[in-house]
Amino acid sequence: MRFALSMAPLMIRIKFVDELPQWITSSDVAAYHPHKETIWIKKGLGFRVIHVFTHEFTHWIIHKFLGNRRKLHDLIDRKKPKVKDLNMNYRIIKNQSLCILEDKIRDAVMDGWEPVGSIVINPQKSEVYATFLQPMIKRK
């Protein structure tokens, strides 16, 4: 499903899709792509779509009227400085077995990696098992 909102010469496309394109990594529900001037929104959000659209529309306004300033984008997304700016490496260890994940985390800690936050459980719709994830950092 596509919508187009036109305010000459301003143009924004809104695409409601079953799955976000693979290159969108900033969110699992929606994203604004400035070069395509498109807001991608995942279908099935119910009333949450209002909040999601408002957020992405704010990104569009920043891009169109305020010069795509990174600080404003980060403020909207409530982001802290990027990991690469903090002089460290970042990775996510994952496994469907919690015991194996623990072993992988233990090995990574012995190799200088530090767990960040708690273990995340990602339920899989198409599979019987969930995936367990642990974010890790390694200071340079």
A tleap script that builds the chain and sets N, CA, C and O, in Angstrom:
source leaprc.protein.ff14SB
mol = sequence {
  NMET ARG PHE ALA LEU SER MET ALA PRO LEU
  MET ILE ARG ILE LYS PHE VAL ASP GLU LEU
  PRO GLN TRP ILE THR SER SER ASP VAL ALA
  ALA TYR HIE PRO HIE LYS GLU THR ILE TRP
  ILE LYS LYS GLY LEU GLY PHE ARG VAL ILE
  HIE VAL PHE THR HIE GLU PHE THR HIE TRP
  ILE ILE HIE LYS PHE LEU GLY ASN ARG ARG
  LYS LEU HIE ASP LEU ILE ASP ARG LYS LYS
  PRO LYS VAL LYS ASP LEU ASN MET ASN TYR
  ARG ILE ILE LYS ASN GLN SER LEU CYS ILE
  LEU GLU ASP LYS ILE ARG ASP ALA VAL MET
  ASP GLY TRP GLU PRO VAL GLY SER ILE VAL
  ILE ASN PRO GLN LYS SER GLU VAL TYR ALA
  THR PHE LEU GLN PRO MET ILE LYS ARG CLYS
}
set mol.1.N position { 0.848 -1.153 0.000 }
set mol.1.CA position { 0.000 0.000 0.000 }
set mol.1.C position { 0.902 1.227 0.000 }
set mol.1.O position { 1.865 1.287 0.765 }
set mol.2.N position { 0.598 2.211 -0.856 }
set mol.2.CA position { 1.412 3.412 -0.953 }
set mol.2.C position { 0.536 4.645 -0.832 }
set mol.2.O position { -0.600 4.677 -1.305 }
set mol.3.N position { 1.084 5.642 -0.195 }
set mol.3.CA position { 0.449 6.946 -0.125 }
set mol.3.C position { 1.481 7.969 -0.549 }
set mol.3.O position { 2.681 7.755 -0.375 }
set mol.4.N position { 1.032 9.059 -1.095 }
set mol.4.CA position { 1.951 10.151 -1.410 }
set mol.4.C position { 1.316 11.441 -0.936 }
set mol.4.O position { 0.165 11.738 -1.257 }
set mol.5.N position { 2.065 12.192 -0.183 }
set mol.5.CA position { 1.631 13.481 0.319 }
set mol.5.C position { 2.440 14.520 -0.440 }
set mol.5.O position { 3.667 14.536 -0.343 }
set mol.6.N position { 1.784 15.373 -1.181 }
set mol.6.CA position { 2.508 16.323 -2.011 }
set mol.6.C position { 2.194 17.747 -1.589 }
set mol.6.O position { 1.032 18.139 -1.478 }
set mol.7.N position { 3.245 18.507 -1.359 }
set mol.7.CA position { 3.143 19.935 -1.098 }
set mol.7.C position { 4.203 20.568 -1.982 }
set mol.7.O position { 5.349 20.737 -1.565 }
set mol.8.N position { 3.822 20.916 -3.194 }
set mol.8.CA position { 4.782 21.343 -4.211 }
set mol.8.C position { 5.871 22.242 -3.647 }
set mol.8.O position { 5.512 23.199 -2.960 }
set mol.9.N position { 7.094 22.044 -3.856 }
set mol.9.CA position { 7.799 20.903 -4.449 }
set mol.9.C position { 8.148 19.823 -3.437 }
set mol.9.O position { 8.975 18.957 -3.721 }
set mol.10.N position { 7.540 19.859 -2.281 }
set mol.10.CA position { 7.841 18.862 -1.257 }
set mol.10.C position { 7.062 17.587 -1.534 }
set mol.10.O position { 5.872 17.621 -1.850 }
set mol.11.N position { 7.747 16.473 -1.412 }
set mol.11.CA position { 7.108 15.194 -1.698 }
set mol.11.C position { 7.607 14.160 -0.704 }
set mol.11.O position { 8.806 14.045 -0.452 }
set mol.12.N position { 6.690 13.428 -0.156 }
set mol.12.CA position { 7.058 12.329 0.729 }
set mol.12.C position { 6.219 11.116 0.355 }
set mol.12.O position { 5.020 11.229 0.103 }
set mol.13.N position { 6.863 9.961 0.325 }
set mol.13.CA position { 6.161 8.715 0.048 }
set mol.13.C position { 6.063 7.931 1.352 }
set mol.13.O position { 6.990 7.934 2.161 }
set mol.14.N position { 4.943 7.268 1.542 }
set mol.14.CA position { 4.756 6.419 2.707 }
set mol.14.C position { 4.404 5.036 2.190 }
set mol.14.O position { 3.405 4.862 1.492 }
set mol.15.N position { 5.227 4.053 2.533 }
set mol.15.CA position { 4.981 2.684 2.088 }
set mol.15.C position { 4.697 1.806 3.295 }
set mol.15.O position { 5.495 1.744 4.231 }
set mol.16.N position { 3.561 1.131 3.270 }
set mol.16.CA position { 3.226 0.151 4.293 }
set mol.16.C position { 3.581 -1.215 3.721 }
set mol.16.O position { 3.051 -1.615 2.685 }
set mol.17.N position { 4.470 -1.923 4.391 }
set mol.17.CA position { 4.998 -3.181 3.862 }
set mol.17.C position { 4.891 -4.288 4.913 }
set mol.17.O position { 4.825 -4.019 6.112 }
set mol.18.N position { 4.876 -5.538 4.441 }
set mol.18.CA position { 4.852 -6.678 5.364 }
set mol.18.C position { 6.168 -6.778 6.138 }
set mol.18.O position { 6.167 -7.036 7.341 }
set mol.19.N position { 7.273 -6.575 5.453 }
set mol.19.CA position { 8.603 -6.604 6.065 }
set mol.19.C position { 9.385 -5.396 5.560 }
set mol.19.O position { 9.305 -5.052 4.381 }
set mol.20.N position { 10.135 -4.757 6.444 }
set mol.20.CA position { 10.966 -3.629 6.036 }
set mol.20.C position { 12.096 -4.129 5.151 }
set mol.20.O position { 12.555 -5.260 5.316 }
set mol.21.N position { 12.553 -3.303 4.211 }
set mol.21.CA position { 13.687 -3.723 3.385 }
set mol.21.C position { 14.886 -4.083 4.261 }
set mol.21.O position { 15.072 -3.521 5.341 }
set mol.22.N position { 15.683 -5.015 3.786 }
set mol.22.CA position { 16.800 -5.538 4.569 }
set mol.22.C position { 17.815 -4.454 4.931 }
set mol.22.O position { 18.481 -4.557 5.962 }
set mol.23.N position { 17.942 -3.425 4.104 }
set mol.23.CA position { 18.930 -2.376 4.370 }
set mol.23.C position { 18.500 -1.438 5.486 }
set mol.23.O position { 19.307 -0.626 5.940 }
set mol.24.N position { 17.263 -1.521 5.940 }
set mol.24.CA position { 16.829 -0.691 7.068 }
set mol.24.C position { 17.222 -1.412 8.341 }
set mol.24.O position { 16.663 -2.457 8.672 }
set mol.25.N position { 18.187 -0.850 9.053 }
set mol.25.CA position { 18.676 -1.496 10.270 }
set mol.25.C position { 18.408 -0.665 11.512 }
set mol.25.O position { 18.672 -1.113 12.628 }
set mol.26.N position { 17.887 0.538 11.331 }
set mol.26.CA position { 17.698 1.423 12.481 }
set mol.26.C position { 16.467 1.074 13.307 }
set mol.26.O position { 16.374 1.475 14.467 }
set mol.27.N position { 15.534 0.345 12.740 }
set mol.27.CA position { 14.300 0.024 13.443 }
set mol.27.C position { 13.700 -1.233 12.844 }
set mol.27.O position { 13.978 -1.582 11.697 }
set mol.28.N position { 12.881 -1.907 13.625 }
set mol.28.CA position { 12.192 -3.081 13.095 }
set mol.28.C position { 10.746 -2.774 12.734 }
set mol.28.O position { 10.016 -3.669 12.310 }
set mol.29.N position { 10.311 -1.499 12.897 }
set mol.29.CA position { 8.927 -1.156 12.570 }
set mol.29.C position { 8.791 -0.053 11.523 }
set mol.29.O position { 7.799 -0.020 10.796 }
set mol.30.N position { 9.771 0.851 11.433 }
set mol.30.CA position { 9.645 1.943 10.466 }
set mol.30.C position { 10.974 2.666 10.301 }
set mol.30.O position { 11.856 2.578 11.155 }
set mol.31.N position { 11.101 3.385 9.186 }
set mol.31.CA position { 12.295 4.203 8.952 }
set mol.31.C position { 12.018 5.204 7.844 }
set mol.31.O position { 11.215 4.954 6.945 }
set mol.32.N position { 12.694 6.340 7.923 }
set mol.32.CA position { 12.636 7.335 6.851 }
set mol.32.C position { 13.922 7.236 6.055 }
set mol.32.O position { 15.012 7.236 6.626 }
set mol.33.N position { 13.801 7.152 4.743 }
set mol.33.CA position { 14.962 7.087 3.859 }
set mol.33.C position { 15.050 8.400 3.089 }
set mol.33.O position { 14.250 8.627 2.181 }
set mol.34.N position { 16.018 9.286 3.434 }
set mol.34.CA position { 16.055 10.618 2.844 }
set mol.34.C position { 16.305 10.646 1.345 }
set mol.34.O position { 15.771 11.515 0.655 }
set mol.35.N position { 17.099 9.726 0.822 }
set mol.35.CA position { 17.395 9.774 -0.618 }
set mol.35.C position { 16.209 9.354 -1.470 }
set mol.35.O position { 16.049 9.827 -2.596 }
set mol.36.N position { 15.389 8.479 -0.943 }
set mol.36.CA position { 14.176 8.065 -1.660 }
set mol.36.C position { 12.972 8.868 -1.214 }
set mol.36.O position { 11.880 8.719 -1.761 }
set mol.37.N position { 13.175 9.737 -0.201 }
set mol.37.CA position { 12.090 10.536 0.366 }
set mol.37.C position { 10.878 9.664 0.666 }
set mol.37.O position { 9.748 9.972 0.287 }
set mol.38.N position { 11.153 8.568 1.359 }
set mol.38.CA position { 10.125 7.571 1.639 }
set mol.38.C position { 10.148 7.196 3.114 }
set mol.38.O position { 11.210 7.011 3.707 }
set mol.39.N position { 8.965 7.089 3.688 }
set mol.39.CA position { 8.814 6.535 5.026 }
set mol.39.C position { 8.307 5.109 4.846 }
set mol.39.O position { 7.263 4.880 4.235 }
set mol.40.N position { 9.056 4.162 5.385 }
set mol.40.CA position { 8.675 2.754 5.337 }
set mol.40.C position { 8.069 2.402 6.696 }
set mol.40.O position { 8.686 2.646 7.733 }
set mol.41.N position { 6.870 1.832 6.692 }
set mol.41.CA position { 6.201 1.440 7.932 }
set mol.41.C position { 5.711 0.001 7.793 }
set mol.41.O position { 5.087 -0.370 6.799 }
set mol.42.N position { 6.005 -0.783 8.795 }
set mol.42.CA position { 5.575 -2.174 8.792 }
set mol.42.C position { 4.073 -2.251 9.041 }
set mol.42.O position { 3.547 -1.546 9.901 }
set mol.43.N position { 3.392 -3.098 8.299 }
set mol.43.CA position { 1.950 -3.288 8.484 }
set mol.43.C position { 1.667 -3.962 9.821 }
set mol.43.O position { 2.531 -4.627 10.393 }
set mol.44.N position { 0.455 -3.782 10.305 }
set mol.44.CA position { -0.002 -4.491 11.486 }
set mol.44.C position { 0.341 -3.826 12.807 }
set mol.44.O position { 0.356 -4.491 13.842 }
set mol.45.N position { 0.618 -2.532 12.795 }
set mol.45.CA position { 0.978 -1.837 14.027 }
set mol.45.C position { -0.234 -1.315 14.796 }
set mol.45.O position { -0.094 -0.849 15.926 }
set mol.46.N position { -1.405 -1.389 14.200 }
set mol.46.CA position { -2.606 -0.880 14.864 }
set mol.46.C position { -2.495 0.616 15.109 }
set mol.46.O position { -2.000 1.358 14.260 }
set mol.47.N position { -2.958 1.056 16.277 }
set mol.47.CA position { -2.913 2.485 16.595 }
set mol.47.C position { -1.494 2.986 16.819 }
set mol.47.O position { -1.255 4.193 16.789 }
set mol.48.N position { -0.553 2.083 17.041 }
set mol.48.CA position { 0.848 2.468 17.209 }
set mol.48.C position { 1.393 3.157 15.955 }
set mol.48.O position { 2.382 3.888 16.021 }
set mol.49.N position { 0.745 2.921 14.821 }
set mol.49.CA position { 1.190 3.534 13.567 }
set mol.49.C position { 1.183 5.063 13.662 }
set mol.49.O position { 1.980 5.722 12.994 }
set mol.50.N position { 0.308 5.626 14.468 }
set mol.50.CA position { 0.246 7.085 14.626 }
set mol.50.C position { 1.550 7.596 15.238 }
set mol.50.O position { 2.141 8.552 14.737 }
set mol.51.N position { 1.989 6.966 16.305 }
set mol.51.CA position { 3.241 7.352 16.949 }
set mol.51.C position { 4.430 7.136 16.008 }
set mol.51.O position { 5.298 8.000 15.882 }
set mol.52.N position { 4.458 5.979 15.355 }
set mol.52.CA position { 5.567 5.639 14.458 }
set mol.52.C position { 5.628 6.634 13.302 }
set mol.52.O position { 6.704 7.132 12.972 }
set mol.53.N position { 4.481 6.928 12.685 }
set mol.53.CA position { 4.464 7.879 11.579 }
set mol.53.C position { 4.926 9.262 12.039 }
set mol.53.O position { 5.715 9.910 11.351 }
set mol.54.N position { 4.443 9.715 13.190 }
set mol.54.CA position { 4.834 11.026 13.708 }
set mol.54.C position { 6.341 11.102 13.893 }
set mol.54.O position { 6.959 12.110 13.551 }
set mol.55.N position { 6.930 10.055 14.427 }
set mol.55.CA position { 8.378 10.005 14.635 }
set mol.55.C position { 9.121 10.120 13.301 }
set mol.55.O position { 10.028 10.940 13.159 }
set mol.56.N position { 8.735 9.300 12.333 }
set mol.56.CA position { 9.422 9.310 11.032 }
set mol.56.C position { 9.154 10.606 10.267 }
set mol.56.O position { 10.031 11.101 9.559 }
set mol.57.N position { 7.949 11.156 10.406 }
set mol.57.CA position { 7.636 12.425 9.760 }
set mol.57.C position { 8.517 13.542 10.325 }
set mol.57.O position { 8.913 14.452 9.597 }
set mol.58.N position { 8.820 13.470 11.612 }
set mol.58.CA position { 9.731 14.436 12.226 }
set mol.58.C position { 11.115 14.339 11.589 }
set mol.58.O position { 11.765 15.361 11.367 }
set mol.59.N position { 11.572 13.125 11.294 }
set mol.59.CA position { 12.844 12.969 10.587 }
set mol.59.C position { 12.776 13.636 9.208 }
set mol.59.O position { 13.729 14.291 8.785 }
set mol.60.N position { 11.658 13.470 8.516 }
set mol.60.CA position { 11.484 14.093 7.205 }
set mol.60.C position { 11.560 15.615 7.323 }
set mol.60.O position { 12.207 16.268 6.505 }
set mol.61.N position { 10.899 16.183 8.340 }
set mol.61.CA position { 10.925 17.644 8.540 }
set mol.61.C position { 12.351 18.112 8.790 }
set mol.61.O position { 12.785 19.113 8.219 }
set mol.62.N position { 13.084 17.395 9.641 }
set mol.62.CA position { 14.481 17.760 9.902 }
set mol.62.C position { 15.277 17.735 8.610 }
set mol.62.O position { 16.039 18.659 8.328 }
set mol.63.N position { 15.104 16.688 7.830 }
set mol.63.CA position { 15.858 16.559 6.578 }
set mol.63.C position { 15.506 17.666 5.590 }
set mol.63.O position { 16.394 18.251 4.969 }
set mol.64.N position { 14.236 17.951 5.446 }
set mol.64.CA position { 13.789 18.923 4.446 }
set mol.64.C position { 14.060 20.367 4.847 }
set mol.64.O position { 14.459 21.179 4.011 }
set mol.65.N position { 13.851 20.688 6.101 }
set mol.65.CA position { 13.881 22.099 6.492 }
set mol.65.C position { 15.077 22.505 7.352 }
set mol.65.O position { 15.390 23.691 7.455 }
set mol.66.N position { 15.741 21.540 7.963 }
set mol.66.CA position { 16.827 21.891 8.877 }
set mol.66.C position { 18.169 21.315 8.457 }
set mol.66.O position { 19.115 21.313 9.244 }
set mol.67.N position { 18.260 20.834 7.246 }
set mol.67.CA position { 19.547 20.426 6.700 }
set mol.67.C position { 20.083 19.081 7.161 }
set mol.67.O position { 21.296 18.871 7.159 }
set mol.68.N position { 19.211 18.171 7.553 }
set mol.68.CA position { 19.638 16.815 7.879 }
set mol.68.C position { 20.737 16.792 8.945 }
set mol.68.O position { 21.727 16.077 8.794 }
set mol.69.N position { 20.575 17.551 9.994 }
set mol.69.CA position { 21.587 17.634 11.047 }
set mol.69.C position { 21.575 16.400 11.929 }
set mol.69.O position { 20.537 16.042 12.487 }
set mol.70.N position { 22.721 15.747 12.057 }
set mol.70.CA position { 22.849 14.507 12.821 }
set mol.70.C position { 22.443 14.692 14.290 }
set mol.70.O position { 21.801 13.815 14.867 }
set mol.71.N position { 22.811 15.819 14.892 }
set mol.71.CA position { 22.477 16.038 16.302 }
set mol.71.C position { 20.967 16.052 16.512 }
set mol.71.O position { 20.472 15.536 17.514 }
set mol.72.N position { 20.230 16.645 15.562 }
set mol.72.CA position { 18.773 16.663 15.686 }
set mol.72.C position { 18.194 15.261 15.526 }
set mol.72.O position { 17.281 14.871 16.253 }
set mol.73.N position { 18.732 14.509 14.569 }
set mol.73.CA position { 18.280 13.126 14.396 }
set mol.73.C position { 18.523 12.322 15.668 }
set mol.73.O position { 17.647 11.587 16.122 }
set mol.74.N position { 19.707 12.463 16.235 }
set mol.74.CA position { 20.031 11.723 17.453 }
set mol.74.C position { 19.145 12.160 18.614 }
set mol.74.O position { 18.757 11.341 19.448 }
set mol.75.N position { 18.826 13.445 18.666 }
set mol.75.CA position { 17.943 13.950 19.713 }
set mol.75.C position { 16.552 13.323 19.575 }
set mol.75.O position { 15.958 12.897 20.565 }
set mol.76.N position { 16.037 13.269 18.344 }
set mol.76.CA position { 14.724 12.668 18.091 }
set mol.76.C position { 14.740 11.186 18.479 }
set mol.76.O position { 13.793 10.685 19.085 }
set mol.77.N position { 15.820 10.496 18.125 }
set mol.77.CA position { 15.924 9.067 18.420 }
set mol.77.C position { 16.426 8.789 19.827 }
set mol.77.O position { 16.530 7.632 20.233 }
set mol.78.N position { 16.739 9.851 20.579 }
set mol.78.CA position { 17.285 9.727 21.942 }
set mol.78.C position { 18.521 8.838 21.952 }
set mol.78.O position { 18.702 8.002 22.837 }
set mol.79.N position { 19.371 9.039 20.939 }
set mol.79.CA position { 20.568 8.218 20.825 }
set mol.79.C position { 21.711 8.806 21.624 }
set mol.79.O position { 21.857 10.021 21.759 }
set mol.80.N position { 22.506 7.904 22.142 }
set mol.80.CA position { 23.768 8.284 22.748 }
set mol.80.C position { 24.811 8.259 21.633 }
set mol.80.O position { 24.507 7.788 20.537 }
set mol.81.N position { 26.016 8.742 21.868 }
set mol.81.CA position { 27.038 8.700 20.818 }
set mol.81.C position { 27.199 7.292 20.263 }
set mol.81.O position { 27.070 6.307 20.989 }
set mol.82.N position { 27.480 7.210 18.969 }
set mol.82.CA position { 27.625 5.911 18.331 }
set mol.82.C position { 28.809 5.162 18.924 }
set mol.82.O position { 29.779 5.762 19.386 }
set mol.83.N position { 28.705 3.826 18.900 }
set mol.83.CA position { 29.750 2.992 19.478 }
set mol.83.C position { 31.091 3.263 18.813 }
set mol.83.O position { 32.115 3.303 19.495 }
set mol.84.N position { 31.108 3.450 17.497 }
set mol.84.CA position { 32.388 3.680 16.823 }
set mol.84.C position { 33.012 4.992 17.285 }
set mol.84.O position { 34.233 5.137 17.225 }
set mol.85.N position { 32.207 5.955 17.745 }
set mol.85.CA position { 32.726 7.202 18.264 }
set mol.85.C position { 33.290 7.037 19.673 }
set mol.85.O position { 34.021 7.904 20.151 }
set mol.86.N position { 32.959 5.940 20.335 }
set mol.86.CA position { 33.384 5.717 21.705 }
set mol.86.C position { 34.665 4.887 21.795 }
set mol.86.O position { 35.076 4.484 22.883 }
set mol.87.N position { 35.287 4.636 20.650 }
set mol.87.CA position { 36.567 3.945 20.615 }
set mol.87.C position { 36.449 2.503 21.136 }
set mol.87.O position { 37.229 2.074 21.986 }
set mol.88.N position { 35.467 1.772 20.613 }
set mol.88.CA position { 35.281 0.379 21.001 }
set mol.88.C position { 34.634 -0.392 19.857 }
set mol.88.O position { 34.064 0.192 18.934 }
set mol.89.N position { 34.733 -1.700 19.938 }
set mol.89.CA position { 34.061 -2.581 18.983 }
set mol.89.C position { 32.773 -3.090 19.616 }
set mol.89.O position { 32.641 -3.131 20.839 }
set mol.90.N position { 31.831 -3.474 18.772 }
set mol.90.CA position { 30.520 -3.918 19.233 }
set mol.90.C position { 30.132 -5.170 18.458 }
set mol.90.O position { 30.366 -5.260 17.253 }
set mol.91.N position { 29.545 -6.124 19.147 }
set mol.91.CA position { 29.040 -7.327 18.466 }
set mol.91.C position { 27.881 -7.900 19.271 }
set mol.91.O position { 27.693 -7.567 20.441 }
set mol.92.N position { 27.121 -8.754 18.635 }
set mol.92.CA position { 26.014 -9.431 19.311 }
set mol.92.C position { 26.253 -10.931 19.179 }
set mol.92.O position { 26.399 -11.463 18.079 }
set mol.93.N position { 26.289 -11.587 20.319 }
set mol.93.CA position { 26.408 -13.043 20.334 }
set mol.93.C position { 24.994 -13.599 20.417 }
set mol.93.O position { 24.184 -13.131 21.218 }
set mol.94.N position { 24.696 -14.599 19.587 }
set mol.94.CA position { 23.342 -15.153 19.616 }
set mol.94.C position { 23.371 -16.667 19.475 }
set mol.94.O position { 24.289 -17.240 18.888 }
set mol.95.N position { 22.344 -17.299 20.027 }
set mol.95.CA position { 22.186 -18.737 19.903 }
set mol.95.C position { 20.780 -19.103 20.349 }
set mol.95.O position { 20.153 -18.365 21.109 }
set mol.96.N position { 20.284 -20.247 19.876 }
set mol.96.CA position { 18.966 -20.700 20.296 }
set mol.96.C position { 19.024 -21.487 21.600 }
set mol.96.O position { 17.992 -21.766 22.209 }
set mol.97.N position { 20.222 -21.840 22.021 }
set mol.97.CA position { 20.394 -22.537 23.292 }
set mol.97.C position { 20.998 -21.580 24.312 }
set mol.97.O position { 22.055 -20.997 24.070 }
set mol.98.N position { 20.341 -21.421 25.436 }
set mol.98.CA position { 20.836 -20.530 26.483 }
set mol.98.C position { 22.161 -21.039 27.054 }
set mol.98.O position { 23.044 -20.242 27.372 }
set mol.99.N position { 22.305 -22.353 27.184 }
set mol.99.CA position { 23.557 -22.927 27.700 }
set mol.99.C position { 24.730 -22.642 26.755 }
set mol.99.O position { 25.816 -22.272 27.202 }
set mol.100.N position { 24.507 -22.816 25.457 }
set mol.100.CA position { 25.565 -22.534 24.480 }
set mol.100.C position { 25.876 -21.046 24.459 }
set mol.100.O position { 27.036 -20.652 24.339 }
set mol.101.N position { 24.836 -20.214 24.575 }
set mol.101.CA position { 25.061 -18.762 24.627 }
set mol.101.C position { 25.944 -18.407 25.822 }
set mol.101.O position { 26.866 -17.602 25.696 }
set mol.102.N position { 25.665 -19.003 26.975 }
set mol.102.CA position { 26.492 -18.745 28.158 }
set mol.102.C position { 27.949 -19.104 27.900 }
set mol.102.O position { 28.851 -18.362 28.291 }
set mol.103.N position { 28.186 -20.236 27.246 }
set mol.103.CA position { 29.562 -20.640 26.926 }
set mol.103.C position { 30.225 -19.637 25.981 }
set mol.103.O position { 31.394 -19.292 26.152 }
set mol.104.N position { 29.466 -19.171 24.980 }
set mol.104.CA position { 30.009 -18.198 24.028 }
set mol.104.C position { 30.325 -16.876 24.725 }
set mol.104.O position { 31.341 -16.244 24.436 }
set mol.105.N position { 29.458 -16.465 25.635 }
set mol.105.CA position { 29.692 -15.218 26.387 }
set mol.105.C position { 30.941 -15.380 27.254 }
set mol.105.O position { 31.783 -14.484 27.307 }
set mol.106.N position { 31.057 -16.507 27.924 }
set mol.106.CA position { 32.220 -16.774 28.788 }
set mol.106.C position { 33.516 -16.716 27.966 }
set mol.106.O position { 34.502 -16.117 28.395 }
set mol.107.N position { 33.504 -17.350 26.772 }
set mol.107.CA position { 34.690 -17.322 25.897 }
set mol.107.C position { 35.013 -15.894 25.456 }
set mol.107.O position { 36.180 -15.503 25.415 }
set mol.108.N position { 33.980 -15.117 25.128 }
set mol.108.CA position { 34.193 -13.738 24.684 }
set mol.108.C position { 34.764 -12.883 25.827 }
set mol.108.O position { 35.648 -12.056 25.604 }
set mol.109.N position { 34.260 -13.086 27.033 }
set mol.109.CA position { 34.770 -12.338 28.194 }
set mol.109.C position { 36.242 -12.670 28.412 }
set mol.109.O position { 37.038 -11.781 28.715 }
set mol.110.N position { 36.608 -13.927 28.262 }
set mol.110.CA position { 38.018 -14.329 28.401 }
set mol.110.C position { 38.887 -13.677 27.317 }
set mol.110.O position { 40.096 -13.519 27.491 }
set mol.111.N position { 38.251 -13.301 26.192 }
set mol.111.CA position { 38.958 -12.675 25.069 }
set mol.111.C position { 38.903 -11.144 25.142 }
set mol.111.O position { 39.314 -10.468 24.198 }
set mol.112.N position { 38.402 -10.594 26.250 }
set mol.112.CA position { 38.408 -9.145 26.434 }
set mol.112.C position { 37.095 -8.436 26.142 }
set mol.112.O position { 37.027 -7.211 26.246 }
set mol.113.N position { 36.049 -9.174 25.779 }
set mol.113.CA position { 34.745 -8.575 25.505 }
set mol.113.C position { 33.976 -8.399 26.811 }
set mol.113.O position { 34.175 -9.160 27.758 }
set mol.114.N position { 33.094 -7.393 26.866 }
set mol.114.CA position { 32.270 -7.127 28.042 }
set mol.114.C position { 30.799 -7.164 27.647 }
set mol.114.O position { 30.413 -6.551 26.652 }
set mol.115.N position { 29.964 -7.882 28.423 }
set mol.115.CA position { 28.518 -7.849 28.142 }
set mol.115.C position { 27.959 -6.450 28.396 }
set mol.115.O position { 28.381 -5.763 29.327 }
set mol.116.N position { 27.011 -6.037 27.566 }
set mol.116.CA position { 26.332 -4.745 27.729 }
set mol.116.C position { 24.851 -5.030 27.910 }
set mol.116.O position { 24.217 -5.612 27.031 }
set mol.117.N position { 24.299 -4.622 29.044 }
set mol.117.CA position { 22.882 -4.870 29.287 }
set mol.117.C position { 22.611 -6.332 29.560 }
set mol.117.O position { 23.513 -7.095 29.905 }
set mol.118.N position { 21.362 -6.707 29.400 }
set mol.118.CA position { 20.959 -8.080 29.704 }
set mol.118.C position { 20.719 -8.861 28.420 }
set mol.118.O position { 20.723 -8.304 27.322 }
set mol.119.N position { 20.513 -10.147 28.580 }
set mol.119.CA position { 20.217 -11.012 27.437 }
set mol.119.C position { 18.841 -10.653 26.889 }
set mol.119.O position { 17.895 -10.427 27.643 }
set mol.120.N position { 18.747 -10.606 25.575 }
set mol.120.CA position { 17.496 -10.297 24.889 }
set mol.120.C position { 16.942 -11.590 24.312 }
set mol.120.O position { 17.689 -12.405 23.771 }
set mol.121.N position { 15.649 -11.778 24.427 }
set mol.121.CA position { 15.000 -12.955 23.843 }
set mol.121.C position { 14.218 -12.503 22.627 }
set mol.121.O position { 13.336 -11.650 22.728 }
set mol.122.N position { 14.542 -13.075 21.474 }
set mol.122.CA position { 13.879 -12.738 20.222 }
set mol.122.C position { 13.030 -13.934 19.786 }
set mol.122.O position { 13.562 -14.886 19.215 }
set mol.123.N position { 11.714 -13.902 20.047 }
set mol.123.CA position { 10.876 -15.036 19.636 }
set mol.123.C position { 10.782 -15.104 18.114 }
set mol.123.O position { 10.645 -14.079 17.446 }
set mol.124.N position { 10.855 -16.287 17.587 }
set mol.124.CA position { 10.776 -16.491 16.144 }
set mol.124.C position { 9.376 -16.954 15.774 }
set mol.124.O position { 8.885 -17.943 16.320 }
set mol.125.N position { 8.735 -16.258 14.862 }
set mol.125.CA position { 7.374 -16.622 14.459 }
set mol.125.C position { 7.358 -17.932 13.677 }
set mol.125.O position { 6.456 -18.752 13.844 }
set mol.126.N position { 8.372 -18.123 12.816 }
set mol.126.CA position { 8.347 -19.276 11.922 }
set mol.126.C position { 9.068 -20.491 12.508 }
set mol.126.O position { 9.046 -21.566 11.908 }
set mol.127.N position { 9.698 -20.339 13.655 }
set mol.127.CA position { 10.440 -21.444 14.246 }
set mol.127.C position { 9.884 -21.764 15.632 }
set mol.127.O position { 9.181 -20.956 16.239 }
set mol.128.N position { 10.211 -22.941 16.108 }
set mol.128.CA position { 9.739 -23.376 17.415 }
set mol.128.C position { 10.521 -22.689 18.529 }
set mol.128.O position { 9.965 -22.406 19.590 }
set mol.129.N position { 11.796 -22.419 18.301 }
set mol.129.CA position { 12.674 -21.894 19.334 }
set mol.129.C position { 12.886 -20.396 19.214 }
set mol.129.O position { 12.825 -19.830 18.122 }
set mol.130.N position { 13.134 -19.766 20.344 }
set mol.130.CA position { 13.505 -18.356 20.373 }
set mol.130.C position { 15.024 -18.259 20.209 }
set mol.130.O position { 15.744 -19.240 20.391 }
set mol.131.N position { 15.491 -17.068 19.864 }
set mol.131.CA position { 16.918 -16.814 19.795 }
set mol.131.C position { 17.283 -15.906 20.957 }
set mol.131.O position { 16.600 -14.916 21.218 }
set mol.132.N position { 18.366 -16.245 21.656 }
set mol.132.CA position { 18.866 -15.439 22.759 }
set mol.132.C position { 20.036 -14.607 22.240 }
set mol.132.O position { 20.904 -15.118 21.532 }
set mol.133.N position { 20.055 -13.317 22.597 }
set mol.133.CA position { 21.103 -12.421 22.118 }
set mol.133.C position { 21.748 -11.687 23.284 }
set mol.133.O position { 21.077 -11.337 24.254 }
set mol.134.N position { 23.053 -11.455 23.183 }
set mol.134.CA position { 23.770 -10.695 24.197 }
set mol.134.C position { 24.685 -9.683 23.505 }
set mol.134.O position { 25.653 -10.074 22.852 }
set mol.135.N position { 24.389 -8.390 23.640 }
set mol.135.CA position { 25.292 -7.367 23.102 }
set mol.135.C position { 26.611 -7.372 23.893 }
set mol.135.O position { 26.622 -7.559 25.110 }
set mol.136.N position { 27.715 -7.164 23.173 }
set mol.136.CA position { 29.045 -7.173 23.787 }
set mol.136.C position { 29.863 -6.006 23.225 }
set mol.136.O position { 29.680 -5.612 22.074 }
set mol.137.N position { 30.759 -5.462 24.038 }
set mol.137.CA position { 31.695 -4.432 23.572 }
set mol.137.C position { 33.109 -4.862 23.931 }
set mol.137.O position { 33.333 -5.617 24.876 }
set mol.138.N position { 34.056 -4.357 23.145 }
set mol.138.CA position { 35.472 -4.574 23.426 }
set mol.138.C position { 36.158 -3.234 23.282 }
set mol.138.O position { 36.218 -2.667 22.191 }
set mol.139.N position { 36.671 -2.735 24.383 }
set mol.139.CA position { 37.323 -1.419 24.371 }
set mol.139.C position { 38.653 -1.524 23.638 }
set mol.139.O position { 39.373 -2.516 23.749 }
set mol.140.N position { 38.960 -0.455 22.876 }
set mol.140.CA position { 40.226 -0.449 22.108 }
set mol.140.C position { 41.357 0.057 22.964 }
set mol.140.O position { 42.495 0.135 22.500 }
savepdb mol mol.pdb
quit
